[in-house]
């Protein structure tokens, strides 16, 4: 499949205009992300001694006090202060580099080529094939990326899939595929994992998927960690005897919750934030790590008499006989 022409989104690359108050004499970029503040994750930030005005488009980059954030791994290439108090900052965004790409299908080694979305790598564990920095619209084909029956190591990173009428990304019988910092917008199903083990899904965002965020079918030993789910439908559905999976440090907002059924047992679920989410479990799964469980928002009605941050009474999970024995009294924050 030929690579589509490069079309760079304006909000990802180019000049940005900042109005700097007279008393600001210096500004400089902070080199790495702030892991302790989720609102500043995935962003290098510009710091100035005082607040400034930032007329940016699309809300991708925004002002938070004295910080510019929400731009994934921006690199400050050039900074110039002008006597009229106008600073022009040339920002080169290297994450979500805003290049649109046609939907990608990989079902054989011959598909792992640069004209089919591969940006680097050789397919080994230490040097995986990388599919990165693409924006894919799935409204015409129904999907964004489909990987089937491939044994090579593949990392999908900083890819945005939107409006897929069937599935954003689907991985079938491909045991060495990992996703990191991807975004799914208004897809019927964000991510489908089927017939595989050891999948890794980290720091992805699932926004307003009309069906499910992630569907896991016949999956074993996979890790879903640090992801965000929001919307009116299911966040994660674990089904068809999926077992020994780890679901940790995820946040679920709206009705985007978690469901486990059809023989799925032996999964471990803890350190997640279920704000208004609907959660169901008809199997036998573990909802805490022995000392800490999940945050349930208004769904939990117990107390914390000794103020240790853990609820004194277990939280019952709907759908079966499972309990979170150590519910958190406040949202989990790594």
VMD Tcl script that draws the C-alpha trace (Angstrom):
set ca {
  {0.00 0.00 0.00}
  {1.48 3.32 -1.04}
  {2.12 5.91 1.61}
  {-0.30 8.79 1.41}
  {1.05 12.29 0.70}
  {2.42 14.18 3.66}
  {-0.12 16.63 5.07}
  {1.05 18.33 8.19}
  {-1.57 19.50 10.70}
  {-1.06 23.16 11.59}
  {-1.44 22.57 15.32}
  {1.47 20.17 15.39}
  {4.27 21.98 13.62}
  {5.19 25.61 12.89}
  {5.29 29.05 14.44}
  {3.53 29.89 17.67}
  {2.87 33.43 18.88}
  {3.20 34.29 22.57}
  {2.50 37.67 24.19}
  {5.08 38.14 26.96}
  {4.48 40.68 29.78}
  {7.18 43.36 30.15}
  {8.71 41.94 33.31}
  {9.49 38.56 31.83}
  {13.11 38.43 30.77}
  {13.66 34.73 30.20}
  {11.88 31.57 29.31}
  {13.27 28.11 28.82}
  {12.03 24.58 28.11}
  {11.90 21.89 30.76}
  {13.53 18.87 29.20}
  {11.33 15.97 30.25}
  {7.80 15.19 31.32}
  {6.43 15.52 34.83}
  {5.33 11.99 35.73}
  {3.77 13.07 39.02}
  {1.20 15.31 37.36}
  {-1.06 13.46 34.90}
  {-2.15 16.74 33.31}
  {1.41 17.40 32.21}
  {2.27 13.94 30.96}
  {3.58 13.44 27.45}
  {4.64 17.05 27.15}
  {7.82 19.01 27.37}
  {6.89 22.34 28.89}
  {7.96 25.92 28.45}
  {8.45 27.66 31.78}
  {8.40 31.40 32.32}
  {8.61 33.36 35.61}
  {5.04 34.60 35.18}
  {1.87 33.82 33.31}
  {1.58 34.66 29.64}
  {-1.05 34.70 26.90}
  {-0.94 31.94 24.35}
  {-3.31 32.25 21.36}
  {-3.10 28.69 20.07}
  {-5.46 26.68 17.93}
  {-7.31 23.43 18.58}
  {-6.49 23.25 22.29}
  {-3.58 20.92 21.62}
  {-1.20 23.27 23.38}
  {-2.56 25.40 26.19}
  {-1.47 27.59 29.05}
  {-1.56 26.23 32.59}
  {-0.27 28.92 34.89}
  {3.24 29.49 33.62}
  {3.42 26.29 31.60}
  {2.68 25.42 28.01}
  {1.62 21.81 27.86}
  {-0.56 19.24 26.13}
  {1.83 19.17 23.15}
  {3.42 15.77 22.99}
  {7.20 15.99 23.33}
  {7.57 19.39 21.71}
  {11.12 20.55 21.13}
  {11.87 24.25 21.36}
  {14.02 24.78 18.28}
  {14.34 28.55 18.43}
  {13.30 31.37 20.73}
  {13.48 35.09 20.04}
  {12.48 37.98 22.28}
  {11.43 41.13 20.43}
  {11.34 44.61 22.06}
  {7.61 44.84 21.36}
  {7.20 41.98 23.85}
  {6.31 39.47 21.14}
  {8.15 36.17 21.26}
  {8.14 33.84 18.32}
  {8.72 30.25 19.27}
  {9.42 27.72 16.59}
  {7.99 24.48 17.93}
  {8.76 21.25 16.17}
  {6.39 18.57 17.45}
  {7.91 15.12 17.24}
  {5.06 13.19 18.83}
  {1.87 12.83 16.80}
  {3.81 14.42 13.97}
  {0.55 15.05 12.20}
  {1.18 13.17 9.00}
  {-1.94 11.53 7.64}
  {-1.64 7.96 6.42}
  {-3.91 5.50 4.69}
  {-5.19 2.53 6.74}
  {-2.52 -0.13 7.29}
  {-2.88 -3.91 6.87}
  {-0.09 -6.29 7.93}
  {-0.57 -10.05 7.49}
  {2.81 -11.23 6.17}
  {6.51 -10.32 6.56}
  {6.40 -8.59 3.18}
  {3.97 -6.04 4.58}
  {6.51 -4.76 7.10}
  {7.95 -2.05 4.87}
  {8.26 1.73 5.06}
  {5.65 2.38 2.39}
  {3.16 0.53 4.63}
  {3.60 2.68 7.71}
  {6.81 1.23 9.22}
  {9.05 4.10 10.30}
  {12.02 2.22 11.79}
  {13.24 -1.05 13.31}
  {14.15 -4.58 12.26}
  {11.46 -6.61 14.05}
  {13.52 -8.04 16.91}
  {12.72 -7.72 20.60}
  {15.45 -5.12 21.09}
  {14.70 -3.31 17.82}
  {11.00 -3.71 17.00}
  {9.34 -2.48 13.86}
  {7.81 0.89 14.72}
  {4.59 2.34 13.36}
  {4.62 5.90 14.65}
  {3.36 9.45 14.24}
  {0.46 8.77 11.89}
  {-3.07 10.12 11.86}
  {-5.41 7.58 10.26}
  {-9.03 8.16 9.30}
  {-10.95 4.89 9.21}
  {-14.29 6.24 8.04}
  {-13.93 4.85 4.51}
  {-12.33 1.44 5.08}
  {-13.84 0.84 8.52}
  {-10.45 0.30 10.21}
  {-7.17 2.04 10.93}
  {-4.58 -0.72 11.42}
  {-5.06 -4.50 11.17}
  {-2.22 -6.89 12.12}
  {-2.85 -10.62 11.68}
  {-0.60 -13.65 12.17}
  {2.70 -11.77 12.43}
  {5.45 -13.02 14.75}
  {7.78 -10.02 14.49}
  {8.01 -7.48 17.31}
  {5.96 -4.38 16.48}
  {5.51 -1.16 18.45}
  {2.63 1.16 17.54}
  {3.41 4.55 19.06}
  {1.82 8.00 18.87}
  {-0.77 6.95 16.29}
  {-4.20 8.54 16.19}
  {-7.09 6.57 14.66}
  {-10.41 8.31 14.24}
  {-13.91 7.59 12.95}
  {-13.31 3.90 12.18}
  {-16.73 2.35 11.58}
  {-15.53 -1.16 12.51}
  {-12.32 -1.03 14.57}
  {-9.51 1.45 15.10}
  {-6.68 -1.08 15.56}
  {-7.08 -4.87 15.45}
  {-4.38 -7.34 16.47}
  {-5.00 -11.06 15.87}
  {-2.61 -13.92 16.68}
  {0.38 -11.58 16.75}
  {2.02 -12.07 20.15}
  {4.65 -9.33 20.06}
  {2.63 -6.20 19.37}
  {2.66 -3.28 21.82}
  {0.82 0.04 21.77}
  {2.05 3.18 23.46}
  {0.56 6.68 23.67}
  {-1.97 6.15 20.88}
  {-5.34 7.91 20.65}
  {-8.69 6.61 19.47}
  {-11.44 9.09 18.63}
  {-15.05 8.18 17.86}
  {-14.24 4.67 16.62}
  {-16.93 1.99 16.80}
  {-14.36 -0.20 18.61}
  {-11.04 1.35 19.55}
  {-8.72 -1.64 19.96}
  {-9.43 -5.34 19.40}
  {-6.99 -7.92 20.80}
  {-7.73 -11.52 19.84}
  {-5.97 -14.88 20.20}
  {-2.71 -13.61 21.63}
  {-0.60 -13.43 24.76}
  {1.70 -10.82 26.19}
  {0.16 -7.75 24.56}
  {1.11 -4.39 26.04}
  {-1.16 -1.32 25.91}
  {0.29 1.71 27.69}
  {-0.77 5.34 28.09}
  {-3.37 5.33 25.32}
  {-6.55 7.42 25.23}
  {-9.94 6.12 24.15}
  {-12.35 8.99 23.60}
  {-16.03 8.51 22.80}
  {-15.75 5.12 21.14}
  {-19.33 4.25 20.21}
  {-18.98 0.58 21.17}
  {-15.95 -0.36 23.30}
  {-12.54 1.10 23.98}
  {-10.68 -2.24 24.19}
  {-12.05 -5.71 23.51}
  {-9.95 -8.68 24.62}
  {-10.91 -12.13 23.32}
  {-8.89 -15.27 24.10}
  {-6.06 -13.15 25.54}
  {-3.58 -14.32 28.15}
  {-0.85 -12.53 30.08}
  {-1.46 -9.10 28.58}
  {-0.97 -5.78 30.37}
  {-3.30 -2.79 30.07}
  {-1.68 0.03 32.03}
  {-2.03 3.79 32.39}
  {-4.77 4.32 29.81}
  {-7.71 6.76 29.80}
  {-11.27 5.89 28.81}
  {-14.17 8.28 28.46}
  {-17.60 8.18 26.88}
  {-20.99 6.56 27.23}
  {-20.08 2.95 26.37}
  {-17.74 0.23 27.63}
  {-14.11 1.07 28.31}
  {-12.72 -2.49 28.40}
  {-14.51 -5.76 27.71}
  {-12.63 -8.96 28.61}
  {-14.30 -12.06 27.20}
  {-13.95 -15.58 25.76}
  {-11.82 -17.18 28.49}
  {-9.25 -14.39 28.62}
  {-7.10 -15.01 31.68}
  {-4.02 -13.88 33.63}
  {-4.22 -10.33 32.30}
  {-3.17 -7.29 34.32}
  {-5.40 -4.19 34.30}
  {-3.76 -1.42 36.35}
  {-3.50 2.37 36.67}
  {-6.27 3.13 34.18}
  {-8.90 5.86 34.50}
  {-12.53 5.41 33.43}
  {-14.83 8.42 33.07}
  {-18.45 8.68 32.07}
  {-20.02 5.26 31.66}
  {-16.87 3.84 30.09}
  {-16.24 1.00 32.53}
  {-14.98 -2.58 32.64}
  {-16.78 -5.87 31.97}
  {-15.51 -9.43 32.38}
  {-17.58 -12.40 31.28}
  {-17.77 -15.63 29.22}
  {-15.32 -17.59 31.32}
  {-12.74 -14.86 31.83}
  {-11.05 -15.45 35.19}
  {-7.74 -15.11 36.98}
  {-7.26 -11.52 35.85}
  {-5.84 -8.93 38.26}
  {-7.42 -5.47 38.43}
  {-6.16 -2.79 40.83}
  {-5.03 0.84 41.08}
  {-7.70 1.88 38.59}
  {-10.01 4.89 38.89}
  {-13.66 4.14 38.18}
  {-15.30 7.54 38.45}
  {-18.85 7.11 37.18}
  {-18.06 3.90 35.33}
  {-20.22 0.77 35.16}
  {-18.29 -2.36 36.17}
  {-19.46 -5.97 35.78}
  {-17.70 -9.26 36.54}
  {-19.34 -12.66 36.12}
  {-16.09 -14.61 36.51}
  {-13.55 -15.04 39.29}
  {-11.00 -12.27 39.19}
  {-8.84 -10.40 41.71}
  {-9.70 -6.74 42.31}
  {-6.81 -5.71 44.57}
  {-3.12 -6.47 45.06}
  {-3.51 -7.65 48.64}
  {-3.28 -4.22 50.21}
  {-4.78 -1.72 47.74}
  {-7.63 -1.96 45.27}
  {-9.39 0.55 43.05}
  {-11.10 3.92 43.44}
  {-14.87 3.70 42.95}
  {-16.01 7.29 43.33}
  {-19.60 7.67 44.54}
  {-20.24 3.95 44.01}
  {-18.43 3.13 47.24}
  {-20.36 3.96 50.41}
  {-17.96 2.66 53.04}
  {-15.90 4.61 55.55}
  {-12.25 4.96 56.43}
  {-12.24 5.24 60.21}
  {-8.48 4.96 60.66}
  {-7.73 7.38 57.78}
  {-5.29 5.05 56.05}
  {-6.79 5.73 52.62}
  {-8.37 2.26 52.38}
  {-12.08 1.65 52.86}
  {-12.98 -0.40 55.93}
  {-15.53 -2.57 54.10}
  {-15.07 -4.39 50.77}
  {-16.75 -3.09 47.63}
  {-18.97 -5.63 45.86}
  {-18.52 -5.93 42.11}
  {-21.76 -6.27 40.16}
  {-22.48 -9.44 38.24}
  {-21.11 -12.17 40.50}
  {-19.31 -12.86 43.78}
  {-16.23 -10.69 43.44}
  {-15.12 -7.99 45.89}
  {-12.54 -5.27 45.97}
  {-11.27 -6.01 49.49}
  {-9.23 -2.81 49.78}
  {-11.10 -0.01 47.96}
  {-9.27 3.29 47.69}
  {-10.82 6.37 49.27}
  {-9.19 8.76 46.79}
  {-8.24 8.44 43.12}
  {-5.11 6.48 42.42}
  {-2.18 8.70 41.47}
  {1.13 7.03 40.73}
}
mol new
graphics top color blue
foreach p $ca { graphics top sphere $p radius 0.5 }
foreach p [lrange $ca 0 end-1] q [lrange $ca 1 end] { graphics top cylinder $p $q radius 0.2 }
display resetview
